[in-house]
Every structure is written in structure tokens, then in C-alpha cells.
């Protein structure tokens, strides 16, 4: 390892409207925005990026940036498609896609060296609820930059009634060509095909991207691996306290309608979202905390 990589370094900077931090460690480099506590990119040294960020990302107040790992909470996707116990928690007029915390500043609690990894601790205080969501809760996110990249999301219920949320770490992974990769580990899982009347199906063989893809996988119980033959690497995704995952790629037509997204960017990325959605909703008892986490690392493809 080059000596240039051995000393952790943290730079604070402002990109357009948003306060950001650039993290340098012996293992790689990350960019993080205070808004949404959103890790925007991560690149291990001497490798292609691991976490993808759109070249057209806009650093504006109140809107999530395209790429990285946005936090979707206290619901995922379209609220109307969430289970009833999640839908009834919101009484506002308009429910934004993917919840309420992506476009709001979080509080940076600490940046510390912990057991060989540089850890960044964030907190979001919802003691008095959020617009249209009148529940007392606290959300924390820990990012760990070591030999593996770690994300740990914790929900604490500060109220006196059970709290139901759906959530996701909406991670965009960088790939050489989405048409050439495969996803191992979802074989045999049930999934919801959202593009075909939300039908429930079962995965036969590895997942390949052959068109617009938007699926909710259920009963996920293995480490997932994005196998990328052109870059000769596998991206390993090991979730804890999560039995659901979302696989998404917009393909050709939808890419032309997305904000902050080049028409051909679908070739460069793939989302696998560590989640608690559909029949895997997170229920938090009064006064208790529940944590969902994921570890991500790359390794050379085996022969």
C-alpha cells in the first residue's frame, strides 16, 4: 500500500449549495453530503468506483442527489404501495417518494477511528415528528470505511405506541456494463415484479439485466454478489436484519425521463437496495431501537 494512503484525512467542502465531506483512508476515498447523510460515492484505491454517482448530480437544497446511497425512510418508494400499517402513519397532503429524510440536513455526530475503520456517525432528530408524520423517533446512520464498506441504520421509537416503517439504503453500484453483469444469491427467492402488475414470481437462476428492472426480492438470506466479468471483480453485499432487497435499473427509455441522469447512464450503474419493505416491514416497539446494516466489499472474480 502506498504511503499516500496510510493516513486518514477528512476534508470539509461546499459543493454548490451543499456542505460535504471528502474522506480519505488507506482503503479508499468517499464523498458524503450532510443533506440526507448521503454517501455520494466510494472508490477503493486502484479500482473502479464501487458506489456510483451521476455525473449530472445536482447539489441543491431539498433534493436528493442521483447516486450514492440515499436513505429512504420512514417509507420506501410510493407510499400508496406500502403496507397499510406504514401508510396510516402519514396524514399529510402529499407523500414524497422514498420518505421524508433524503432532502433534509442530518447532524454530524462524530468522525472517529474505530477498530481499523474510519467511522462517520450521523443522527436525525425527529423527537417532534416530521411534516405529516407526527411520531417521536430518532434515526442514526453509521458509515464505516475499512477493508469493507459498512452502513448501519438505526430507528429508535421515542413514542408510546409501536412504530411501523419501511426503509432502504438505496445503493447505486458502479458496473462496467449493466448488460454484462449478473447477480448471484437471489436464486429461488420470491419477488414482486412491479413492472407487471405487481405480480409475485420466483427467481430462476441468476439475475441478469435485459431491460428496465424494478423488483422487490423477498426471503433474501444470502450474501449477494454482482459478478462483473469486464472489471473482473465481484461486489459482495452482505445484509443483516433485512430479508428484502430491491433490484433496479432504468434501462433506455426511463433513463431519458429521470432527473440528474444521462441518457446512457443506465449502462454504468445498478441499484441493489438493502431494505425492510413489503412483508418485511420494520416494527419498532415503544422505547426500543431496531438496526439494519450492510457490509460491501469487492474481490477478484474466481475462475
C-alpha positions in Angstrom: 0.0 0.0 0.0 1.4 3.4 -1.0 2.3 5.7 1.9 0.0 8.3 0.4 -2.9 6.1 1.5 -1.9 5.2 5.1 -3.0 8.4 7.0 -6.8 9.0 7.2 -7.7 12.5 6.1 -11.0 14.4 6.3 -11.8 17.5 4.1 -14.8 19.7 4.6 -16.0 21.4 1.5 -19.1 23.0 -0.1 -20.2 21.9 -3.5 -22.7 24.4 -4.9 -25.4 24.6 -2.2 -24.4 21.6 -0.1 -21.9 21.0 2.8 -19.9 17.9 2.0 -17.0 15.8 3.4 -14.3 14.0 1.5 -12.9 11.0 3.4 -9.5 9.6 2.5 -8.5 6.3 4.2 -5.9 3.6 3.5 -8.6 1.7 1.7 -10.3 4.2 -0.5 -12.0 7.7 -0.9 -15.6 8.7 -0.2 -17.7 11.8 -0.7 -20.5 12.4 1.7 -23.2 15.1 1.8 -24.7 16.4 5.1 -28.1 16.6 3.3 -29.7 13.2 3.9 -26.5 11.9 5.4 -26.0 10.6 1.9 -22.8 8.8 1.0 -22.4 10.0 -2.6 -19.5 7.9 -3.9 -16.9 5.5 -2.8 -13.8 4.3 -4.7 -11.3 1.8 -3.4 -7.7 2.7 -4.2 -6.6 1.4 -7.6 -10.0 0.1 -8.5 -13.0 1.4 -10.4 -15.6 3.1 -8.2 -17.7 0.8 -6.0 -20.5 3.2 -5.3 -21.7 5.2 -8.4 -22.5 8.9 -8.5 -24.2 10.5 -11.6 -22.0 13.0 -13.5 -25.2 15.1 -13.7 -25.9 15.1 -9.9 -27.1 18.5 -8.7 -26.0 19.7 -5.3 -29.2 21.6 -4.4 -31.0 22.1 -1.1 -34.1 19.9 -0.7 -33.5 17.3 -3.4 -31.7 14.0 -3.1 -28.7 13.6 -5.4 -28.8 10.9 -8.0 -26.4 8.2 -6.9 -24.6 7.1 -3.8 -26.7 5.6 -1.0 -29.7 7.7 -0.2 -31.6 6.8 3.0 -35.3 6.0 2.3 -37.3 6.3 5.5 -40.0 6.1 7.0 -41.3 4.6 3.8 -39.9 3.3 0.6 -41.0 4.2 -2.9 -44.6 5.3 -3.4 -46.3 5.4 0.0 -49.6 4.1 -1.6 -47.8 0.9 -2.5 -46.6 0.3 1.1 -48.4 -2.0 3.6 -51.3 -0.4 5.4 -49.5 -0.1 8.7 -46.9 2.1 7.1 -49.4 4.1 5.0 -51.6 5.0 8.0 -48.6 6.6 9.8 -48.7 9.5 7.4 -51.5 12.1 7.5 -50.0 14.8 5.3 -51.4 16.0 1.9 -48.5 14.8 -0.3 -46.2 11.9 0.4 -42.9 12.3 -1.4 -41.3 9.2 -2.9 -38.9 7.4 -0.7 -39.9 9.1 2.5 -39.0 12.3 4.4 -35.3 12.4 5.2 -33.4 12.4 1.9 -33.6 16.2 1.4 -33.0 17.4 5.0 -29.7 18.0 6.8 -28.6 15.5 9.4 -26.4 16.2 12.3 -22.8 15.0 12.1 -22.1 13.5 15.5 -18.5 12.2 15.2 -15.8 11.0 12.8 -13.5 8.5 14.6 -11.1 5.7 14.0 -12.8 2.6 15.3 -11.1 -0.8 15.1 -9.2 -0.1 11.9 -12.0 1.7 10.2 -12.8 5.4 9.9 -16.4 5.7 11.1 -18.7 8.7 10.4 -21.7 9.0 12.7 -24.9 10.8 11.8 -28.1 11.5 13.6 -31.5 12.8 12.6 -33.7 14.1 15.4 -37.4 13.6 14.9 -38.4 14.0 18.5 -41.4 16.1 17.4 -42.1 14.2 14.2 -41.9 15.4 10.6 -44.4 17.2 8.4 -47.4 14.9 8.1 -45.7 12.2 10.2 -46.3 13.0 13.9 -44.2 10.4 15.6 -41.4 10.9 18.0 -38.3 9.0 16.7 -34.6 9.2 16.3 -32.6 8.0 13.3 -28.9 7.3 13.2 -26.6 6.2 10.5 -23.0 5.0 10.8 -20.7 4.7 7.8 -17.6 2.6 8.2 -14.7 2.9 5.8 -12.4 -0.1 6.4 -11.4 -3.2 4.5 -15.2 -3.4 3.9 -17.7 -0.5 3.5 -20.3 -0.6 6.2 -23.7 1.2 6.6 -25.8 0.8 9.7 -29.2 2.4 10.0 -30.9 2.5 13.4 -34.5 3.6 14.2 -35.4 4.5 17.8 -39.0 4.8 18.7 -39.4 7.6 21.3 -43.2 7.3 21.4 -45.6 5.2 23.4 -47.1 3.2 20.5 -45.5 0.7 18.1 -44.0 2.3 15.0 -44.1 0.7 11.6 -41.7 1.9 8.9 -40.4 0.7 5.6 -36.9 1.7 4.6 -34.0 1.2 2.3 -30.3 2.0 1.8 -30.8 2.8 -1.9 -27.3 2.0 -3.0 -26.1 2.7 -6.6 -23.3 0.3 -7.6 -20.8 1.1 -10.3 -20.5 -1.6 -13.0 -18.6 -1.8 -16.3 -21.8 -2.6 -18.3 -25.2 -3.5 -16.8 -25.9 -5.7 -19.7 -22.9 -7.9 -18.9 -23.2 -8.4 -15.2 -25.1 -11.0 -13.2 -26.4 -11.0 -9.6 -25.8 -14.2 -7.6 -27.6 -15.1 -4.4 -31.3 -14.4 -5.3 -32.0 -17.8 -6.8 -35.2 -19.3 -5.6 -36.4 -16.1 -3.9 -39.9 -14.8 -4.3 -40.1 -11.4 -5.9 -42.6 -8.7 -6.8 -42.5 -7.7 -10.4 -43.5 -4.1 -10.1 -43.5 -3.6 -13.9 -46.0 -6.4 -14.5 -49.0 -5.6 -12.3 -47.0 -6.2 -9.1 -47.2 -9.9 -9.6 -45.4 -12.3 -7.3 -42.9 -14.6 -9.0 -39.9 -16.7 -8.2 -36.4 -16.2 -9.4 -35.0 -18.9 -11.5 -31.2 -18.8 -11.8 -29.0 -15.7 -11.5 -30.5 -12.2 -12.2 -29.5 -10.5 -15.4 -30.4 -7.0 -16.6 -32.1 -7.3 -20.0 -34.5 -4.4 -19.9 -36.0 -2.0 -17.3 -35.8 -3.8 -14.0 -37.7 -2.9 -10.8 -38.2 -5.9 -8.5 -38.7 -6.4 -4.7 -37.0 -9.6 -3.7 -38.2 -11.3 -0.5 -36.9 -14.0 1.8 -33.3 -12.9 1.0 -31.0 -14.9 3.2 -27.6 -15.0 1.5 -24.8 -12.6 0.6 -25.5 -11.2 -2.9 -22.7 -10.9 -5.5 -22.7 -8.6 -8.5 -20.4 -10.5 -10.9 -18.7 -8.1 -13.4 -16.6 -10.0 -15.9 -15.2 -6.9 -17.7 -13.8 -5.5 -14.5 -13.0 -9.0 -13.2 -14.5 -8.3 -9.8 -17.4 -9.3 -7.7 -19.2 -6.8 -5.4 -20.3 -8.6 -2.3 -23.4 -7.3 -0.4 -24.0 -8.8 3.0 -27.1 -7.5 4.8 -28.1 -8.0 8.4 -31.6 -7.7 9.9 -33.0 -7.4 6.4 -34.9 -10.1 4.4 -35.8 -7.9 1.4 -33.8 -6.2 -1.4 -34.8 -4.1 -4.4 -33.0 -4.5 -7.8 -33.4 -1.5 -10.1 -32.1 -0.4 -13.4 -34.0 2.1 -15.6 -32.7 0.9 -18.9 -33.1 3.0 -22.1 -36.5 4.7 -22.1 -36.8 5.6 -18.5 -33.3 7.0 -18.4 -34.5 9.7 -20.7 -37.1 10.8 -18.1 -35.0 10.7 -15.0 -33.6 13.9 -13.4 -29.8 14.2 -12.9 -29.2 11.2 -15.1 -27.5 10.9 -18.6 -29.4 9.1 -21.3 -26.8 6.3 -21.3 -26.0 6.2 -17.6 -28.1 3.0 -17.1 -25.1 1.1 -18.5 -22.9 2.3 -15.7 -24.9 1.5 -12.6 -27.1 -1.0 -10.9 -29.1 -0.5 -7.7 -29.3 -3.2 -5.1 -31.1 -1.8 -2.1 -30.8 -3.3 1.3 -34.4 -2.9 2.6 -37.2 -3.6 5.0 -40.2 -3.5 2.6 -43.4 -5.3 1.6 -43.9 -8.2 4.1 -40.5 -7.3 5.7 -41.7 -4.1 7.3 -39.8 -2.9 10.4 -41.9 -2.7 13.6 -40.3 -0.9 16.4 -41.7 -1.2 19.9 -42.1 1.8 22.2 -38.7 2.8 23.7 -36.8 0.3 21.6 -34.3 0.6 18.7 -34.0 -1.6 15.6 -31.0 -1.7 13.3 -30.5 -2.7 9.7 -27.0 -2.9 8.2 -25.0 -3.9 5.2 -21.3 -4.7 4.5 -20.0 -4.2 1.0 -16.7 -5.2 -0.5 -15.1 -6.2 -3.8 -13.0 -9.2 -4.6 -11.5 -10.6 -7.8 -13.7 -13.0 -9.7 -12.7 -16.6 -9.2 -12.1 -18.7 -12.2 
